[in-house]
Amino acid sequence: VQLQASGGGLVQAGGSLRLSCVASGRTNNAIGWFRQAPGKEREFVSAINWSGGSIYYADSVKGRFTISRDNAKRTVYLQMNTLKPEDTAVYYCAADLLLESSDWYPDYWGRGTQVTVSS
């Protein structure tokens, strides 16, 4: 499984960004997003299973971020609204066959994309 993330950038607080993660190779995966801020551990953000029937969010992003997928395009999206400076981090997409909870340890990782939210 290969994953390519894109869509990061610099945005003011209150603004929006949409991240994309394109999967190649085996494509019937659950795909999700993690983030890592400077000096902090990597943390789970959101994930969606292959059918889209199971979705999980970290409490810190609920109500602001929306994950979705287009399997025909092999792409998962993370729509991020009402961004806050504390959302600043490198965002990584990840994949695995199974997704059963937000306590998720996927096997496959893409390179990160930087999201910077200015105050």
Number of C-alpha atoms within 10 A of each C-alpha: 16 16 23 18 24 18 15 18 14 14 18 14 17 14 14 17 19 16 21 23 24 21 24 13 9 11 19 18 21 23 33 30 27 19 22 19 17 9 6 9 9 15 14 22 24 24 30 27 22 22 13 15 7 13 21 21 21 15 10 12 16 12 11 13 20 18 23 18 21 13 16 6 9 16 19 25 23 22 15 20 17 15 23 18 15 13 20 20 21 18 27 26 31 27 29 21 15 16 22 13 13 16 10 16 13 16 10 15 20 19 14 21 20 19 22 21 21 16 11
